[in-house]
Amino acid sequence: HATNSNTVLIPSGFDGFYYINLQIEYAANATGLRYAGINFTKANNETMNSPYQFITNAGSVFATAVNISVVEYLAAGDSFIATAYQNSGGSLSVIGNNATQPVPATFLNVVYLGA
């Protein structure tokens, strides 16, 4: 993870398939869309967007979680970044930890599956 750009950079010697799972949980608000995505940049500067999920009519009583998973072949010098977007018309918090759940509400899991 590069702290100056918030990207995850694949180091030399770890070319292969990666399982990437992203979940973003937004505070309750019934207006607008919620988005979670993973944007890839290959070492040759080719940019690829991941599958993504929009959720409409998000509940005003309960938080809205958006979860996506991808398997991607990445090589040394490739990178990716997780993105979140909402358009409720005002500030809307991303919930980092939900004390009532056994796992964090917002997370990024990356698993190296091998070449």
C-alpha positions as CSV (number, residue, x, y, z in Angstrom):
1,H,0.0,0.0,0.0
2,A,1.4,3.4,-1.0
3,T,0.6,5.9,1.7
4,N,1.1,8.9,-0.7
5,S,-1.5,7.7,-3.2
6,N,-3.7,5.1,-1.4
7,T,-2.9,2.5,-4.1
8,V,-2.0,-1.1,-3.7
9,L,1.0,-1.9,-5.8
10,I,2.0,-5.4,-6.7
11,P,5.6,-6.1,-5.9
12,S,8.1,-7.9,-8.0
13,G,7.9,-11.7,-7.7
14,F,4.2,-11.8,-6.9
15,D,2.7,-12.0,-10.4
16,G,-0.5,-14.1,-10.4
17,F,-4.2,-14.2,-9.6
18,Y,-5.6,-12.1,-6.7
19,Y,-9.0,-12.4,-5.1
20,I,-10.1,-8.9,-4.1
21,N,-13.2,-8.3,-2.0
22,L,-14.4,-4.8,-1.1
23,Q,-17.3,-3.9,1.1
24,I,-18.3,-0.3,1.9
25,E,-21.1,0.4,4.3
26,Y,-22.8,3.8,4.2
27,A,-24.8,5.4,6.9
28,A,-28.6,5.2,6.6
29,N,-30.2,7.7,4.1
30,A,-33.0,6.9,1.7
31,T,-31.8,9.3,-1.1
32,G,-29.5,8.5,-4.0
33,L,-27.2,5.8,-5.2
34,R,-24.3,4.0,-3.5
35,Y,-21.2,2.7,-5.3
36,A,-18.2,0.6,-4.6
37,G,-15.5,-0.2,-7.2
38,I,-12.0,-1.3,-7.7
39,N,-10.0,0.5,-10.4
40,F,-7.0,-1.2,-11.8
41,T,-3.9,0.3,-13.5
42,K,-1.6,-2.0,-15.3
43,A,2.1,-1.4,-15.4
44,N,1.8,-0.2,-19.0
45,N,-0.7,2.5,-17.7
46,E,-3.8,0.7,-19.2
47,T,-6.7,1.5,-16.9
48,M,-9.5,-1.0,-16.2
49,N,-12.6,-0.5,-14.1
50,S,-13.9,-3.4,-12.1
51,P,-17.4,-4.7,-11.9
52,Y,-19.5,-2.4,-9.7
53,Q,-22.7,-2.4,-7.9
54,F,-25.2,0.5,-7.5
55,I,-27.9,0.3,-4.9
56,T,-30.9,2.5,-5.3
57,N,-33.6,3.3,-2.7
58,A,-31.2,2.8,0.1
59,G,-32.9,2.4,3.4
60,S,-33.4,5.4,5.7
61,V,-33.5,3.2,8.8
62,F,-30.6,0.8,8.2
63,A,-27.1,1.3,6.8
64,T,-26.5,0.2,3.2
65,A,-23.6,-2.1,2.4
66,V,-22.2,-2.5,-1.1
67,N,-20.0,-5.6,-1.7
68,I,-18.0,-6.6,-4.8
69,S,-15.5,-9.4,-5.4
70,V,-13.2,-9.9,-8.4
71,V,-10.4,-12.3,-9.4
72,E,-7.8,-10.5,-11.4
73,Y,-4.4,-11.4,-12.8
74,L,-1.9,-8.8,-11.7
75,A,1.8,-8.5,-12.4
76,A,4.7,-6.5,-10.9
77,G,4.0,-2.8,-11.2
78,D,0.2,-3.2,-11.6
79,S,-1.8,-1.4,-9.0
80,F,-5.4,-0.9,-7.8
81,I,-7.5,1.5,-5.7
82,A,-10.8,1.0,-4.0
83,T,-13.4,3.7,-4.7
84,A,-16.6,4.8,-3.0
85,Y,-19.3,7.2,-4.2
86,Q,-22.7,8.3,-3.0
87,N,-25.0,11.0,-4.2
88,S,-27.5,11.4,-1.4
89,G,-27.3,15.2,-1.8
90,G,-25.4,15.7,1.5
91,S,-22.6,14.4,3.6
92,L,-22.9,10.6,4.2
93,S,-20.5,8.7,6.4
94,V,-18.9,5.5,5.5
95,I,-19.1,3.2,8.6
96,G,-15.7,1.8,9.4
97,N,-16.7,-0.4,12.3
98,N,-20.1,-1.7,13.4
99,A,-20.0,-2.8,17.0
100,T,-23.0,-5.0,16.5
101,Q,-21.4,-7.2,13.8
102,P,-18.5,-9.7,14.2
103,V,-16.6,-8.2,11.2
104,P,-15.8,-4.6,10.2
105,A,-18.5,-2.9,8.2
106,T,-16.1,-1.5,5.6
107,F,-13.2,-3.6,4.5
108,L,-10.8,-4.5,1.7
109,N,-9.5,-8.1,1.5
110,V,-6.8,-9.1,-0.9
111,V,-5.7,-12.8,-1.2
112,Y,-2.8,-13.9,-3.5
113,L,-4.1,-17.1,-5.2
114,G,-0.8,-17.9,-7.0
115,A,0.4,-17.9,-10.6
